[in-house]
């Protein structure tokens, strides 16, 4: 695709003629639809996570599962990319945004694939954020609003012992397998944490969100 574009520019500039342009064919593998969740499946996922996060033989497993619950809920209600954008999020990157009607929403500033960007979370992201805050004595000593104003340098997604989690993907896969939700009808590929980004986009379109505003988000 890039080479063809270069040849088009060269032809437009008069550096070559059409007969000199080689035929380059793209014989790459056909892309597949990324798997997502139906609304019914997401409701089931939401309910089962609430139960599953209280289980685990090892303490570390329990901590990872309780964080995964909040991680999943924030992913599916913001459209943030799983991985770099989520894991690099610090409390200083979370703030309140007030629109022209005086309504308040949580705003996230993330950095990832497309550089820095701000996005707005649905109202339901407040609960998992407060739940994460409550696990840390040094954060829970102030109110939620004060925490956001403090521009705290701590990472949001930490286990309750303060460590940065690894392999949340693996824990999510185990959870989906247990709930028989690993595969769906939209794709032959297994679902992953990235599927929650697609669920978010689908949900917003279903509820009449302007597609241009959704693309910016």
Rosetta blueprint (number, residue, H / E / L):
1 X L
2 X H
3 X H
4 X H
5 X H
6 X H
7 X H
8 X H
9 X H
10 X H
11 X H
12 X H
13 X L
14 X L
15 X L
16 X L
17 X L
18 X H
19 X H
20 X H
21 X L
22 X L
23 X L
24 X L
25 X L
26 X L
27 X L
28 X L
29 X L
30 X L
31 X L
32 X L
33 X L
34 X L
35 X L
36 X L
37 X L
38 X L
39 X H
40 X H
41 X H
42 X H
43 X H
44 X H
45 X H
46 X H
47 X H
48 X H
49 X H
50 X H
51 X H
52 X H
53 X L
54 X L
55 X L
56 X L
57 X L
58 X L
59 X H
60 X H
61 X H
62 X H
63 X H
64 X H
65 X H
66 X H
67 X H
68 X H
69 X H
70 X H
71 X H
72 X H
73 X H
74 X H
75 X H
76 X L
77 X L
78 X L
79 X L
80 X L
81 X L
82 X L
83 X L
84 X H
85 X H
86 X H
87 X H
88 X L
89 X L
90 X E
91 X H
92 X H
93 X H
94 X E
95 X E
96 X E
97 X E
98 X E
99 X L
100 X L
101 X L
102 X L
103 X L
104 X E
105 X E
106 X E
107 X E
108 X E
109 X E
110 X E
111 X E
112 X E
113 X L
114 X L
115 X E
116 X E
117 X E
118 X E
119 X E
120 X E
121 X L
122 X L
123 X L
124 X L
125 X H
126 X H
127 X H
128 X H
129 X H
130 X H
131 X H
132 X H
133 X H
134 X H
135 X L
136 X L
137 X H
138 X H
139 X H
140 X H
141 X L
142 X L
143 X L
144 X H
145 X H
146 X H
147 X H
148 X H
149 X H
150 X L
151 X L
152 X L
153 X L
154 X L
155 X E
156 X L
157 X L
158 X E
159 X L
160 X L
161 X L
162 X L
163 X L
164 X E
165 X L
166 X L
167 X L
168 X H
169 X H
170 X H
171 X H
172 X H
173 X H
174 X H
175 X H
176 X H
177 X H
178 X H
179 X L
180 X L
181 X L
182 X L
183 X L
184 X L
185 X L
186 X L
187 X L
188 X L
189 X L
190 X L
191 X L
192 X L
193 X L
194 X L
195 X H
196 X H
197 X H
198 X H
199 X H
200 X H
201 X H
202 X H
203 X H
204 X H
205 X H
206 X H
207 X L
208 X L
209 X L
210 X L
211 X H
212 X H
213 X H
214 X H
215 X H
216 X H
217 X L
